[in-house]
Amino acid sequence: MRLKKIALAAGVAALTAGGLTLPLAGTASAASTLKDDFNGDGYRDLAIGTPKANAVTVTFGSAAGVGSAKSVTITQETSGVPGATEQEDEFGENVTSGDVNGDGYADLIVGAPGEQVTDWASGSLNVVWGGANGFTKGATVYHAPSADDERFGEGAVLVDLDGDDHAQLAVVSAKKYWWYSDSNAPEDAFAPEVEFVPEGVTLEGLTADQFHGKGVGKTYTYVLYGKNADGSPYTGWVDGGPGDIGYHSGRIDGQFAGSTTEAAATGDVNGDGYPDLVTGQAADNSVWVFYGGSTIFTDEMEGMDKVTQDSDGIPGATEAEDRFGASVSVGDVDGDGFDEVAVGAPGETVDGVRGTGSAVVLKGTTGYIGAGRSYHQETSGVPGVAEAGDRFGSTVRLKDINGGGRADLSVAASGEDIGSAADAGAVTVLKGSSPYPTTTGATSFNGADFGLPGAGIAFGTSLR
């Protein structure tokens, strides 16, 4: 599959903030090697997207964890961020991060797929530049490379697609897949000569990892997911590599069960050194693990596990409305070298209360993932009370935000009521521990803690 470069006639915004014209490539300062350390202090930071409020809140990691005391909320009204806030923008619908300009600080990458661009396709992607003082360097906006595109910015990742040790942005819109040159300049967008996304598919997101083996010179495989025209899940993949990027692609839903419309994550669940793909399919109340290695995404693929709440050792029982698999994340909770899998089940009934929701942590192991622990708002030590429609587990994220060497569990409850504000949303953080996250010292915060009060904003729609 060969490249075709897209020459942009419109849709690129250059930003000047405080008299400083922001470059698309910087001088590396080696401030941090973490893909989500925005201020270079050595701690991973937690980004919380709230697209109904058109905002992203970054809580900076520390030995004490995260909270409102050390945080910043970014909108399109923030100085240096292009555009203006409009109700339909969905700024924060998806959030990722990485060092886009090579200055040693992670940059915040924010999708706004609903943004309306005059005389151009809908959607935008904003790169907000990180630095020692947080986000003081402004931002650069990317618009759809093609005028016939729509909902550009549905998903994005920053990884080394072609194996040359330079990370590149890859972005999906509702119908298309794009990637950028090593400079990551907005005008340097590429698309495949032959479209591998099937007709009728609507894309919802993507993830990527070195499923065939990690290391310098190893290429990444991108996994794209969304819906087929009939509403069934679509999951496809495309390999990177030197030269003709994307020469090899296929469909998981064409070969195997376990495709997803909404949730995918990567990590080494079985500790063999190869990243594994984890997908969640809430409509089927299931999670699938595709084990990395030389045969992944081939006809000879070996090693797939399906997990439901009826599987041995998994808490709960499958009920139609549970939505087990609505969100998934992967990280090493107990520091044993095996990544755990966090699964959101926001429709779970708890103590007879419908839709209060739960989050389940599945243990990483050399064999079948057959053990887990469930958390909800009736779990001792978890803040809050289980109420109908809280949707605890609507989004989950595993990452070490206190530098303790173990992944901490962040869980959003998008339907949480805050005072009289219905469905305002909240996020709870549990510290990583052995064998499972501990509820001791659990913290919870909501939009009002960051100046985002209001009903219906679903604080925590996305977590990075």
N, C-alpha and C positions, 0 to 999 in steps of 0.2 A: 504494500500500500504506500503510494508516494505522497509527498507533501504538496500542497498548493498554498502559496502565501497569499494572504488577504490584505490588499492595500486599502487602508481606511481613509475615506474622504471626510468622515465625521465621526463623532462619538468619542474623541479623546480630549480629556480636560487636563491642562497643565495647571499646577497649583503654585501659587506664591503665598507664603505665610510669613508675616512679620518681616517682609523685605527679603526673605531667603527663597530663592527659586529651588525647589526640591528636585534633586537628580533622581534618575531611575536606577543608577548604580552608584554605590558609595565605596569609600575606602574601608576595608575590614578593620575592626578594632578588636576582634576576638573577645568581645565582652562576655559572651555566653555561647555555649553550643546547644542550648535547649531551644526547641522549636516554638516554645510558648513562654519564654522569659522575656517580656517586653521591655523591662528596665535594666536587664543585665545584672541583677543582684544574686543570681545563682539559684533562685527559686522559680518553679513553674507557677504561672498565673492562671486563674480561672476566668474565662470569658463567658458571659451570659447574654444570649441574644433574646430580645423581646420585640419581635417584629410588629406586633400590634401597637406598640408604643414607638416604633421606628428608632430603637435604641439598642446599644450594646454596652453592657457594664463589665468592666474589667476589675476584678478583685485581685490585688497583688499578693502573691504567695509570701509566706514568712514562716519562721519556726512555730509561730502560734496558729498557723493556718491562714484562712481568708475571712474577710468580713468587710463591713462598710467603712471602717476607719481608714483603710488604705485602699482606695478605689477611685475609679473615674468612670463616668458614663459619657459615651460618645454618640452623637446624633449628627444628622446633616446640618444642624444648626451650630455645631461645635466649630470654633474658629479654625480655619485651615482645612476643613472637610468640604469637598465640593457638593453643590446641589442645595436643595431646600427640602425640608420635611413636608411630605404630602401623605395623606392618609393611606393611599394604596401602595406606597413604596415597598413595604415589607423589609425595611432596613434591619438586618439582623436575623433574617429567615434562616440563614446558615452562616456559620462562623468557623474559620480555620486560621492557621498562623504558620509562620516560617520566616526566615531571613531572606526577603525578596531582593534587597539591594546590596547584600553582602557586607554590611557594616558591623556585623557581630551582634546585632539586636534583633529579636524576633519582631516581626511586623504583624499587625492585625488585619486579617483579610475578611471582609464583610460582604455578603451577598444581599442585594436589594432587587430581587427578580420582578417586583411589581412596579418599579420606577418607570414612569412614562417619559420617553425622550422625544422631543419635538422632531418630527419628520424622520424618525429612526425607529429601530426595533426597541421593544421594552426590555427593561432590566439593566442593572449595572453591578459592577464589582468594585469595591473600594479597598485600597491598601493604605492603612493608616500606619505611618512610620513610627516604630519604636525607638527608644533612646534612653540614655541614662536618667533623664528626668521624666520618663513616661512618654506620653504622646504629645510632644511639643513641636514636631517637625512637619506637621501637616499631613496631607494624604494625596494620593493619585487615584483617579477614577478610570475604570475601563468600561467601555460600552460594547455592545454586540458588534463583532467584526462584519456582520452581514445585515443589511436592512430588512431582510425577510425572516430574521430570527425572532424569537419571542422568549421572554422570561430568562434572559441571560443572567447568569449568577445563581442559578438553582443550586449549584454545588461547585466546589473548587478544592484543589490540593496543590501543594508545592513540593515536588520531589524531582529527582534526577531521572528524567524520562529516557534519555539516550545514552546513559552510562559514561558521560564525560566529566563527572564530578561537579557539575553546575546544576543547581535546582531550577526547574521551570514551572511556571504556573500552568495548570490545566483547568479549564472551566467548562461546565455544561450549562446549556440552556434547555428549554423544554424539548427541543428536537435535535440538537446538535452538540458536538464535542469539539473543543478548540484547545490548542496549546500554544505557548509562546516561546520565542527564542531565548537563548541564555541571558540576554539583556533584560528580559521580561518587560520590554517597552510595549506600551499599549498598541502601537502600530505594527508590531511584529507578531501577528497572530497567524496560525496555520490550521488547516483542516485537511483531512484525508482526501485524496483524489477520488476514492471510492467510498461512499458512505456505508459504514458498517452498522449504523443504528437502523433497525428495521422500520419500514413504513408503518405509521400508526402508533409508534412507541412515544410515550411522554416521559421524559427523564425527570427524576426527582433528586438525584445526587450521585456522588462517586466517592470512592476511596482508592488507595493504592498502596502497594508494598512490594518487597522483593521476595515473592513467594517461592521462587526457584533457588534462592540462596542469597544471603546478605553479604555486603562488602563493596569496596570501591570497584567500579567497573561493572558491577552487576546491575542489570536493568530492572525497572519496575514494571509491574502489570497493573493497569487501571481496571477497576471494577465499577461499571455504571449500572444504576438500577432505577426502576420506575414502573410504568404500567404499559401493557399492550393495549391495543385499541378496544379489546373486549373487557378491559379492567383487570385482567389477570396479571400477576407479577412478571416483570421483565428484569433479568439480570444478565448483562453481557460483560465481556472482558476484551481488552486490547493490550498487546505486549508492546513495550518500548524496545529500543535497541539502536545501535549506531546506524546511520544512513537512513534507510526508509523506515522512519518511525511508524509503528503501528502496522507493520506488514502482517501480523498474525493476530486474528481476533476470532471471537466465537460467542456462543450464548450458553450460559449455565442452564437457563430454563429450556434450552433445546436438547440438553444432554441429561440433566439431573433434576431431581426435585431440590427444594431449598432456595429457590429464587425469592427475591424480596422486592417489595414496592417502596420500602421506607427506611430500612435500618441495616447498616453494614459496618463492620469494624475489623481491625486486624491486630494480631499479636501471636506470640508463641505459646499456645495453650498446652501443648504436650512436651515442651522443653527440648525439642530435637534440633533447635537452631534455625528452623525454617518458620517464617511467619505463616500463620493460618488465617483463613477468611472465615468470619462469623457473620451470619445473616439472620435477621429476625423477620418473621412473617406473622404479624399480629392477627390477620384474618384466619390463619390456620393454627394460632396459638402455639407456634413452634419456633425453635432456634436450631440452625444448622451450623456445623463446623466442618469446613473443607480444609484438610490438612495440607500444608505446604510441602513442596518437594519437586522432584523432577517431573512427576506425572500430573501435577495439578493442572486443571483445565485442558486435559487431553482425554482421548477415548480410553486410555489405560489408567485413568485417575483412580488412585486407591485412597481409602481412608476418608469416610464421611460419617458424621454422627448427627442424628436428629434427636433433639431434646424437647420434651413437653413436660407439663406438670403431672403427667401420668407416668413419666419415666421413673425408674427405681432411684430413690434417694433425693428426688427433687420435691421441695415443699409444695403443698397445695394439691389441687385437682383441677383438671381442665374443665372450664365452663365457657360457654359460647362467648360471653361478653368480656372475658378476662383481658384480651389483647396482649397476651404474653408474647414478647418479641417486638413490641412497638418501638423499643429503643434497645440498643446493645452497645457495650463498650468493653474494652479488654485492657487489663493491667495486672501487675503482680501485687496482690493485696498483702500477702504474708511474707514476701521476700525469699521464697524458696526456689526461685528460678522458673517457676511455671506461672504463666499468666492466667488469672481468673477471668471469668466472663460475667459482667453485670447485665441483667435483663430487666427491662421495665414491663410491668403488667398493670397499666393504669386503670383497667376496668375491673380489677379484682374486687370481689366482695369480702369484707373483713368483719367478722363478728356480726354477720347479718346486714351490714351496711353496704349497699351496692355502690360500685364505682369509686370506692375510697382509694383503691390502688395499692400496689406493692412493688418492691424491687427485690430481685433474687440474685444472689451471688453464687455462681457455679465454680467449683474448685477445678483448677488446672491440674492435669495428671498425665501420666504416660498412657493410661488406658482411657476407657470411656468416661466422659464427664458424667458421673453418677452421684454426685453429692452437692448439696447446696444449702443456703440459709436465706430465709425470707425476712424482709424488713418492711414495716408499715407504720402508720402513725399510732397504732396500739402497741407496738413493740416497746418494751421498757427502755427508756432513755432517749427515744426518738421524739423530738419536739412536736407539739400539735396533738390534735384529736382526730380520729378517723371520722370523716363526715362524707355523706353521699356526694359524689361528683368531685371530690378533691383531685382525683387522677394522679395520686402519688406514684411516681414511676413513669410519668409521661416522657421524661428524658433522663438518661443516666450517663455518668461520666466517671471513669476511673483514671486518676492521675495523682502523682505525689506532689501535693501543694505545700507541704510543711518541711520538705527535705529530710523526712524520716526514713527514706529508702523503701517505703511501702506505698502502694497506690491507695489514695483516699477515695471514698465513694461520695459523689455528689448526685443528688436526686431532686428532680423538679416535680412539683405538684401543681400543674398548670391550672387546676380548678380550685385551688385553695382560696377561701374567702378571707379577706383581711379586714376585720371590723365589719362595716356595712358594705364594703366593696366586694361584690361577688366575682369569683373567677379572676382574682387579681394575681394569683400565683405566688409560689414561694420555692426556695431552694434549701435543702438540708444537706449538710456535709458531715460524714462519719469518717473518723480516722482509720487508716489502714492498720491492721493488726493480724495476729495469728490466732486461730486459723481463718477468721473472717473479720470484716470491719467491726470496730467496737462502737457502741453507742455512748460510751463514757466520753464526756466532753463534746457531744454532738452540738452543732450550731445550726441555726436556721435564720434566713433573712428573706426579705421580699422587696418589691419594687419601691415601696414607700421609704425604705431605708436608704435608697439611692436617689431620691427625688423623683420617682416614677409612680406616684400613687394613681389609683383609678381602677374602676371595675373593668373586667373583661380583657386586661392586657396580657394575661397568661405569662407572667414573669418566668423566665427560664425555658422558653420554648426551645431554644438551642443552647447547648453547653459545649464549651471547648476547653 
